[in-house]
Amino acid sequence: MIMLKEKGLIDFNTDINKYLKRFKVENKFGKPITVAHLLTHTAGFDDFYIGKSARSETESMPLGELLQKRLPEQIMPPGEVYSYSNMGMALAALLVEEITGKDFEEYVIENLFLPLGMEKSSFRIKKEFKDEYIRVCLYKWKAN
């Protein structure tokens, strides 16, 4: 987000609906949700845990589709109450997709991980790194 802000592609104090293309978030309390609200967990969403995760990569749905179908209800006016929200962070990731035209994971790999030399970093376990990931996890487990 900071990279997009520095390039002048996003304003943290602007209604997120300016950037959303697939759907709009209802302005339920007469006060728009801004990027700053998403980043500070003050958007007012009622977060939930069941139904936002997939058991496998084949069961997962694209971020935009997930949020369009399952965005939690806004139960508090934005900017008034801190309430940690995974779905709010997912909505911030969708804004990155909408602005850049790239999948969030692809954007982060290209603009953050690779410039930092993190060549095996991802949001998913890549098939080509799976054996190494399991070996490292087992090593750490045995060390403890």
Secondary structure by P-SEA (a helix, b strand, c coil): caaaaaacccccccccccccccbbbbccccccccaaaaaaccccccccccccccccccccccaaaaaacccccccccccccccccaaaaaaaaaaaaaaacccaaaaaaaccccccccccccccccccaaaaaaaaaaaaaaac
